[in-house]
């Protein structure tokens, strides 16, 4: 990242407001995409792809959904896990009703049901905010968990009460089910995550995204200058829930293969919230950094005793993981509330002016 922008002049407003106005940043993004789409599927092991990359991408997408609501609109939510469950159960029913439809289209369509539920539970945000909104979204979490258990139609009356992913093909490849190759499932998940991230980025840079951020900064002032709070808040809940619903469908159909209601409990909601806090509120990059940090940290902690030859039981390692994660959350809230994304921006700025003092 050591480069200088000297000599790169903008001759139009469009060029100045581009997502990546600096040539080196555009080159770096293309390099990252080539590595993700080509090198990882070709050279990554099945364990690396299935246990690290696929869940990382899915959780990053879920964190983007929560960041749209909490980081960009200022509406705190503890119901992300439940909205992911809505998407997963909706996709399961859609595959049952429309067995011949492309599974990728069904995954994208399942987010529409999650968006509708999210808008319903977002209605209280018109009157309440802060702690009371947290309680409302937490109530939505518990209510939807109850629905997932008490409505057998959602899981096709299976005796186990779980949703089991059927085998489906797309573009001539098996993409779901036990026979699906990890690299194929990874490429499907990666493609959807990149596409949704790109659409969300453009949405945030447009009129809708600016209205969300105005509501976040000061809702009364936003209303005075013409922003409609009802439209802004409900659209934020809809987009956030849609992304979370797609992430939930991807989690079950392209990673777990089967899931029960415990996969979408309140612990899942807290996990996504921690990713947003550590990654950085109001940052799409922070969603990826937070997901990578939260998901990779336990794997690294579990691997350290084996590398050092220490005989430590799994329960003790898990306790250490919780302690480190809790301490890091407190540290980021106190020292750098904008998370890893802000630290990355500071590091880039220092590298740009190196070796001169900053």
C-alpha positions as CSV (number, residue, x, y, z in Angstrom):
1,X,0.0,0.0,0.0
2,X,3.0,2.3,-0.3
3,X,2.1,4.5,-3.2
4,X,1.6,8.2,-4.1
5,X,-1.4,9.6,-5.8
6,X,0.6,12.5,-7.2
7,X,-0.3,13.2,-10.9
8,X,-3.7,11.5,-10.8
9,X,-6.0,14.5,-11.6
10,X,-9.8,14.3,-11.8
11,X,-11.5,16.2,-14.7
12,X,-15.1,15.5,-13.8
13,X,-17.4,15.1,-10.8
14,X,-18.0,11.5,-11.8
15,X,-14.3,10.6,-11.7
16,X,-13.9,12.4,-8.4
17,X,-16.8,10.5,-6.8
18,X,-15.8,7.1,-8.1
19,X,-15.7,4.3,-5.6
20,X,-12.0,3.7,-6.2
21,X,-10.7,7.1,-7.6
22,X,-7.0,6.0,-7.2
23,X,-5.5,3.7,-9.9
24,X,-3.6,1.7,-7.4
25,X,-6.7,0.9,-5.4
26,X,-8.5,-0.3,-8.6
27,X,-5.6,-2.5,-9.4
28,X,-5.5,-3.9,-5.9
29,X,-9.2,-4.7,-6.0
30,X,-8.8,-6.7,-9.2
31,X,-5.9,-8.6,-7.7
32,X,-8.0,-9.5,-4.7
33,X,-10.8,-10.7,-7.0
34,X,-8.4,-12.8,-9.1
35,X,-7.0,-14.4,-5.9
36,X,-10.5,-15.1,-4.6
37,X,-12.0,-16.4,-7.8
38,X,-9.0,-18.3,-9.3
39,X,-6.2,-19.1,-6.8
40,X,-8.3,-20.1,-3.8
41,X,-10.5,-22.6,-5.7
42,X,-7.5,-24.1,-7.5
43,X,-5.0,-24.3,-4.7
44,X,-7.1,-24.2,-1.5
45,X,-7.7,-27.4,0.4
46,X,-11.3,-28.6,1.1
47,X,-10.8,-27.9,4.8
48,X,-9.7,-24.3,4.1
49,X,-12.5,-23.6,1.7
50,X,-15.3,-25.4,3.6
51,X,-14.3,-24.5,7.2
52,X,-12.8,-21.0,6.7
53,X,-13.6,-19.2,3.4
54,X,-17.3,-20.2,3.0
55,X,-18.4,-19.3,6.6
56,X,-16.2,-16.1,6.4
57,X,-18.0,-14.9,3.3
58,X,-21.5,-15.8,4.7
59,X,-20.8,-14.0,8.0
60,X,-19.4,-11.0,6.2
61,X,-22.6,-10.8,4.2
62,X,-24.7,-11.0,7.4
63,X,-22.5,-8.3,9.0
64,X,-23.1,-6.1,5.9
65,X,-26.8,-6.5,6.5
66,X,-26.6,-5.5,10.1
67,X,-24.2,-2.6,9.3
68,X,-26.7,-1.2,6.9
69,X,-29.2,-1.0,9.7
70,X,-26.9,-0.2,12.7
71,X,-23.9,1.4,11.2
72,X,-25.5,3.5,8.4
73,X,-29.0,4.2,9.8
74,X,-28.3,4.1,13.6
75,X,-31.1,1.6,14.3
76,X,-29.7,-1.0,16.8
77,X,-30.9,-4.6,16.2
78,X,-30.5,-7.9,18.0
79,X,-32.6,-9.9,15.5
80,X,-30.2,-10.6,12.7
81,X,-30.0,-14.3,13.5
82,X,-33.8,-14.6,13.3
83,X,-33.9,-12.8,10.0
84,X,-31.2,-15.2,8.7
85,X,-33.5,-18.0,9.8
86,X,-36.4,-16.5,7.8
87,X,-34.3,-16.5,4.7
88,X,-33.2,-20.1,5.3
89,X,-36.7,-21.5,6.0
90,X,-38.1,-19.5,3.1
91,X,-35.5,-20.9,0.7
92,X,-36.2,-24.4,2.0
93,X,-39.9,-24.0,1.3
94,X,-39.2,-22.5,-2.1
95,X,-37.1,-25.5,-3.1
96,X,-39.9,-27.8,-2.1
97,X,-42.6,-25.8,-4.0
98,X,-40.4,-25.1,-7.1
99,X,-37.9,-28.0,-7.3
100,X,-36.9,-27.2,-10.9
101,X,-36.1,-23.5,-10.4
102,X,-32.4,-22.5,-10.2
103,X,-31.4,-22.7,-6.6
104,X,-29.4,-19.4,-6.8
105,X,-32.6,-17.6,-7.9
106,X,-34.4,-19.2,-4.9
107,X,-31.7,-18.0,-2.5
108,X,-32.1,-14.5,-3.8
109,X,-35.9,-14.7,-3.6
110,X,-35.8,-16.0,0.0
111,X,-34.4,-12.6,1.0
112,X,-37.7,-11.0,-0.1
113,X,-39.6,-12.8,2.7
114,X,-37.0,-11.8,5.2
115,X,-37.3,-8.2,4.0
116,X,-41.0,-8.3,4.5
117,X,-40.7,-9.6,8.1
118,X,-38.0,-7.1,8.8
119,X,-40.2,-4.2,7.7
120,X,-43.0,-5.4,10.0
121,X,-40.7,-5.5,13.0
122,X,-39.1,-2.2,11.9
123,X,-42.4,-0.3,12.4
124,X,-41.7,0.4,16.1
125,X,-38.6,2.3,15.1
126,X,-41.0,5.2,14.1
127,X,-41.7,5.8,17.8
128,X,-38.8,4.4,19.8
129,X,-35.0,4.2,19.5
130,X,-32.0,3.2,21.5
131,X,-32.5,0.6,24.2
132,X,-36.2,0.3,23.6
133,X,-35.5,-0.6,19.9
134,X,-33.0,-3.2,21.1
135,X,-35.7,-4.8,23.2
136,X,-38.2,-4.8,20.3
137,X,-35.7,-6.5,17.9
138,X,-34.8,-9.0,20.7
139,X,-38.5,-9.8,21.0
140,X,-38.6,-10.4,17.2
141,X,-35.7,-12.8,17.7
142,X,-37.5,-14.8,20.3
143,X,-40.8,-14.7,18.5
144,X,-39.3,-15.9,15.2
145,X,-37.4,-18.7,17.0
146,X,-40.8,-19.8,18.5
147,X,-42.3,-19.8,15.0
148,X,-39.5,-21.9,13.6
149,X,-40.2,-24.5,16.3
150,X,-44.0,-24.4,16.5
151,X,-44.9,-24.3,12.8
152,X,-44.1,-27.8,11.4
153,X,-45.0,-26.7,7.9
154,X,-41.8,-24.6,7.7
155,X,-39.6,-27.8,8.0
156,X,-42.0,-30.0,6.0
157,X,-43.1,-31.9,9.1
158,X,-39.7,-33.6,9.5
159,X,-39.5,-35.7,12.7
160,X,-36.1,-34.2,13.5
161,X,-37.5,-30.6,13.2
162,X,-34.6,-29.7,11.0
163,X,-34.4,-28.4,7.4
164,X,-32.3,-30.8,5.2
165,X,-30.8,-29.4,2.0
166,X,-31.7,-31.4,-1.1
167,X,-29.3,-31.9,-4.0
168,X,-29.6,-29.2,-6.7
169,X,-27.8,-28.3,-9.8
170,X,-27.0,-24.9,-11.4
171,X,-25.3,-24.3,-14.7
172,X,-24.5,-28.0,-15.0
173,X,-22.8,-28.3,-11.6
174,X,-24.1,-29.8,-8.3
175,X,-24.1,-26.9,-6.0
176,X,-26.0,-28.2,-2.9
177,X,-26.2,-31.5,-1.1
178,X,-23.4,-33.9,0.0
179,X,-22.2,-34.4,-3.5
180,X,-21.4,-30.7,-4.1
181,X,-17.7,-29.9,-4.3
182,X,-16.5,-27.3,-1.8
183,X,-14.9,-25.2,-4.5
184,X,-18.2,-25.1,-6.5
185,X,-20.1,-24.0,-3.4
186,X,-17.4,-21.5,-2.6
187,X,-17.6,-19.9,-6.0
188,X,-21.4,-19.6,-5.8
189,X,-21.2,-17.9,-2.3
190,X,-18.3,-15.7,-3.4
191,X,-20.2,-14.5,-6.5
192,X,-23.3,-13.7,-4.6
193,X,-21.4,-11.9,-1.8
194,X,-19.5,-9.8,-4.3
195,X,-22.6,-8.9,-6.3
196,X,-24.6,-8.0,-3.2
197,X,-21.7,-6.0,-1.8
198,X,-21.4,-4.0,-5.0
199,X,-25.1,-3.3,-5.1
200,X,-25.1,-2.2,-1.4
201,X,-22.1,0.0,-2.0
202,X,-23.9,1.8,-4.8
203,X,-27.1,2.1,-2.8
204,X,-25.2,3.7,0.1
205,X,-23.6,6.2,-2.2
206,X,-27.0,7.3,-3.6
207,X,-30.0,9.2,-2.4
208,X,-31.2,6.3,-0.3
209,X,-27.9,5.7,1.5
210,X,-27.5,9.5,2.2
211,X,-31.0,9.6,3.7
212,X,-30.1,6.6,6.0
213,X,-27.0,8.4,7.2
214,X,-28.9,11.6,7.8
215,X,-31.4,9.7,10.0
216,X,-28.4,8.2,11.9
217,X,-26.7,11.6,12.5
218,X,-29.9,13.5,13.5
219,X,-33.3,12.3,12.5
220,X,-35.1,15.6,13.4
221,X,-32.8,17.6,11.2
222,X,-33.1,15.1,8.4
223,X,-36.9,15.4,8.5
224,X,-36.6,19.2,8.4
225,X,-34.6,19.1,5.2
226,X,-37.1,16.7,3.5
227,X,-36.1,13.2,4.5
228,X,-39.1,11.0,5.3
229,X,-38.3,9.0,8.4
230,X,-40.9,6.3,7.7
231,X,-39.5,5.6,4.2
232,X,-35.9,5.8,5.3
233,X,-36.1,3.6,8.4
234,X,-38.4,0.9,6.8
235,X,-36.2,0.8,3.7
236,X,-33.2,0.3,5.9
237,X,-34.9,-2.5,7.8
238,X,-36.0,-4.1,4.4
239,X,-32.5,-4.0,2.9
240,X,-30.8,-5.1,6.1
241,X,-33.2,-8.0,6.5
242,X,-33.0,-9.0,2.8
243,X,-29.2,-9.3,3.0
244,X,-29.4,-11.2,6.3
245,X,-32.0,-13.5,4.8
246,X,-29.8,-14.3,1.8
247,X,-26.9,-14.9,4.2
248,X,-29.1,-17.3,6.2
249,X,-30.1,-19.2,3.0
250,X,-26.4,-19.4,1.9
251,X,-25.4,-20.6,5.4
252,X,-27.8,-23.6,5.3
253,X,-27.7,-24.5,1.6
254,X,-24.0,-23.9,0.8
255,X,-22.3,-24.5,4.2
256,X,-24.1,-26.5,6.8
257,X,-26.2,-28.7,4.6
258,X,-28.9,-29.0,7.4
259,X,-29.9,-26.8,10.3
260,X,-32.2,-26.6,13.3
261,X,-33.6,-23.6,15.0
262,X,-30.5,-23.3,17.2
263,X,-28.6,-22.2,14.2
264,X,-30.5,-18.9,14.3
265,X,-30.7,-18.2,18.0
266,X,-29.8,-15.0,19.8
267,X,-26.2,-16.1,20.1
268,X,-26.0,-15.8,16.3
269,X,-27.3,-12.3,16.5
270,X,-24.7,-11.4,19.1
271,X,-22.0,-12.9,17.0
272,X,-22.9,-10.8,14.0
273,X,-23.1,-7.7,16.2
274,X,-19.6,-8.4,17.5
275,X,-18.3,-8.6,14.0
276,X,-19.8,-5.2,13.2
277,X,-18.4,-3.6,16.4
278,X,-14.9,-5.0,15.9
279,X,-14.9,-4.5,12.1
280,X,-16.3,-1.0,12.2
281,X,-19.7,0.6,12.2
282,X,-20.7,2.3,9.0
283,X,-18.1,0.5,6.9
284,X,-18.5,-2.3,4.3
285,X,-14.8,-3.1,4.6
286,X,-15.2,-3.3,8.3
287,X,-17.9,-6.0,7.9
288,X,-15.3,-8.2,6.1
289,X,-12.6,-7.4,8.5
290,X,-14.8,-8.1,11.5
291,X,-16.1,-11.4,10.1
292,X,-12.5,-12.5,9.3
293,X,-11.3,-11.6,12.7
294,X,-14.2,-13.2,14.7
295,X,-14.3,-16.4,12.6
296,X,-10.5,-16.9,12.2
297,X,-9.6,-16.1,15.8
298,X,-11.0,-19.3,17.4
299,X,-9.4,-21.4,14.7
300,X,-6.0,-19.8,15.4
301,X,-6.5,-20.2,19.2
302,X,-7.4,-23.8,18.8
303,X,-4.3,-24.4,16.6
304,X,-1.8,-22.8,18.9
305,X,-1.8,-25.6,21.6
306,X,-1.3,-28.2,18.8
307,X,1.6,-26.3,17.3
308,X,3.3,-25.8,20.6
309,X,2.6,-29.4,21.7
310,X,0.5,-28.5,24.7
311,X,-2.2,-30.8,26.0
312,X,-5.1,-28.4,26.6
313,X,-8.7,-29.7,26.4
314,X,-11.2,-28.2,24.0
315,X,-13.4,-26.6,26.8
316,X,-10.4,-24.7,28.1
317,X,-9.5,-23.4,24.7
318,X,-13.1,-22.3,24.1
319,X,-13.1,-20.4,27.4
320,X,-9.9,-18.6,26.5
321,X,-11.5,-17.7,23.1
322,X,-14.5,-16.1,24.9
323,X,-12.2,-14.2,27.2
324,X,-10.1,-12.8,24.4
325,X,-13.1,-11.9,22.3
326,X,-14.8,-10.1,25.2
327,X,-11.7,-8.2,26.0
328,X,-11.2,-7.1,22.4
329,X,-14.8,-5.9,22.1
330,X,-14.3,-3.7,25.2
331,X,-11.0,-2.5,24.0
332,X,-12.4,-1.5,20.6
333,X,-15.4,0.3,22.1
334,X,-13.1,2.3,24.3
335,X,-10.0,2.9,22.2
336,X,-11.3,2.8,18.6
337,X,-15.1,2.7,18.3
338,X,-14.8,2.7,14.5
339,X,-13.1,-0.7,14.6
340,X,-10.6,-2.4,12.3
341,X,-11.7,-0.4,9.3
342,X,-10.5,2.8,10.9
343,X,-7.2,1.3,11.9
344,X,-6.7,0.2,8.3
345,X,-7.5,3.7,7.0
346,X,-5.0,5.2,9.5
347,X,-2.3,2.7,8.4
348,X,-2.9,3.4,4.7
349,X,-2.6,7.2,5.4
350,X,0.7,6.7,7.3
351,X,2.1,4.6,4.5
352,X,1.1,7.2,1.9
353,X,3.2,9.9,3.6
354,X,6.0,7.6,4.7
355,X,8.9,8.3,5.5
356,X,7.7,11.8,6.4
357,X,6.1,12.5,9.8
358,X,2.4,12.4,10.1
